[in-house]
Amino acid sequence: QVQLVESGGGLVQAGGSLRLSCAATGIIFRINFMGWYRQAPGKERELVASLAPGGITNHSDSVKGRFTISRDNVKNTIFLQMNSLTPEDTAVYYCKFNARYRMRDSTRDYWGQGTQVTVSS
């Protein structure tokens, strides 16, 4: 099965930067969607940035111009470069792949374990 391993979270001061990584283990037959979500305490999980086949990216209004999603095609790894961080960006960040592991498998969502990002004022 596919496992997503996240890294790169931590504590940073407002205005600082962090880079999150999400690496998929194993060989995946097809990936339909890759994205980063976040969930702050007491709030619902929200989509922050996504990357579709063909390289089309989308970023939520709250992070547009500050965050950038990218991909290493060879390693099935996605990144989230986060700049100009504010305390409102504090949350647990999750990556998600919508993928088919093997040709005979069904398409499903795979989630990373989550990584904490804390931005101090």
N, C-alpha and C positions, 0 to 999 in steps of 0.2 A: 504494500500500500504506500501511498504518498505520505510523507511527513514533511512538514514545514518547520524549519528551525529559524527563529528570529534572534537577532542580536542588535546591539547598538543603543539601547535605551540608557537613561541615566538622569542625573541631576545637572541642570544648567541654569545660568542666570538669564534673565530677560535680555533679549537681544542676541543671545548666543545661537549656536547651531549644533545640530546632531544629525547623524546619518544612520538610518535603520536599514538592516539587511534581512532578507527572508530567503532562505535557501531551501529548495525542494530536493529531497533525497530520492534517489532512484531515477529511472528513465520513465517519462510520462508520454503516453501515446498522443494525447492532444490536450492542449490548454486553451480554454475558451475565454477566460477572464482572469485577470490578476488585479488585486486591489489592496489598499490599506484602509483599515477602519480604526476608529478610536472610540473609547468609552470612558467618559469622565464619571466620577462618583455621583450617583443619583440621576444620571442621564442615560438615554438610550444610545446604543452603539450607532455610530454614523459613518458613512462612507466619506473618506477624505480624498482619496485619489485612486484612479483606476487606469488600467492599461489593457487594451483589447488587441486581438491579432491585427497585424498590419502596423502596429506602433501607435495607434490612436490613444492619446491620453486625455484624461479629464480630471480636473481638480475642483473641489468644492469652493464656493465663494469665500469661505472663511480662511482658506489657506492659499488661494490663488495668488501667484506672484511671490510667495514665500516658500512653498513646498514644491518639490519636483519628484515625480515618480519616474523610475527608469528600470531598465532590465539588462541583464547579461544573458543573452540568448543561449550561449553555450552551456552555462552552468545552471540554467533554470533558476536564476536568482533575481529578485527584484529589490530595489532600493527606494528609500524615501529620504531625500535630502531636505532637511528642515532648517530654514534660516529665519532670522528675525523672530525668534520664539518669544511668546508672551505667556503669562501665567494661565491664560485661557486655553492654551494648548496642552496643559497638564491632563494626562489621561493614560490609560493602558492602550497601547497600539497593537492591533492584530493585522496580520496579513491573511489573505484568502485567495486560493486558486479555485476556479471552477474548471474541472478537468476530468478527463477519462484516463485512468491509469493504464489499462491495456485495452486493446481493440474490443475484447469481449465484455469489458466492464461497462457499467452505466456511468454517465456523467454525474458528478456530485461535487459538493463543496468540501474543500479541505482548509482547515484553519491552523494558523500558527498558535504557539502557546501564549502569546502576548508578552509585551515588554513595556515596562513602566517608563514614562517620560514625565519628569517633574521640572517645571520652570519656576524659579523663584523670582520674586520681584525685587 
